Amino acid sequence: MRKGEETRTRILDVAEAAVLQKGFGGTSIEELIAETGITKSGFFYHFKDKNELAKALLNRYIENDERIYDEIFSRARDLVDDPLQSFLLGLKLLSELLSDLPNGHPGCLVATVCYYERLFDREIRETNRNAVLAWRRRFRGMFEEIVAVYTPREPVQIDQLADMVSSVLEGGIVLSKTLKEPNTLAEQILMLRTFVKLLFQPAAEVSRG
């Protein structure tokens, strides 16, 4: 990695940690400059303003989230052909991954942008919206495969069910940080797994599983 790329990455790392702890409004360019040990001109060489920094942070965060979801649910599908069992395994793997974080999940930049959306231009707000819609499409696709094989025991809207995955993930982060209980997010994912299992598996199979 070139020196310029290392500096940019360092700025993004420090900024992400600060934003997740204090929000965009509470994070100043001056403190990022001090923390990274660069000059003000050095900072503005990489990011012309705070809005551009936010865009870079958000895009990096979304790409990382997509990579994690791709790896986990692709691995689950490679191990299990059945769409329901594959999805349940993916949730279990995701829960295990998050359980390994010693201090819990640091927070979600997508949610943070939503909280502070008045600070940002339309491009960033649209990027944020598109990220949430991409999560909906991802999980809707999985649930559509499940519904093709399994009849839900209660009537459900697939989009709402897909959004529920994101809601549990985001809500679990909030609970974990508020209660200062690092395992809360992983536990909420396992509860979602139980709900999906109860929703789709016939009663006899659930009692045995």
Salt bridges, closest charged atoms under 4 A:
ASP13 OD1 - ARG60 NH1 2.85
GLU16 OE1 - ARG60 NH2 3.05
GLU31 OE1 - LYS22 NZ 2.64
GLU66 OE1 - ARG138 NH2 2.50
ASP70 OD1 - ARG138 NH2 2.86
GLU71 OE2 - ARG67 NH1 3.33
GLU96 OE2 - LYS92 NZ 3.62
GLU123 OE1 - LYS55 NZ 3.53
GLU126 OE2 - ARG129 NH1 3.88
GLU145 OE1 - ARG77 NH1 2.60
ASP159 OD1 - ARG140 NH1 3.02
ASP163 OD2 - ARG136 NH2 2.85
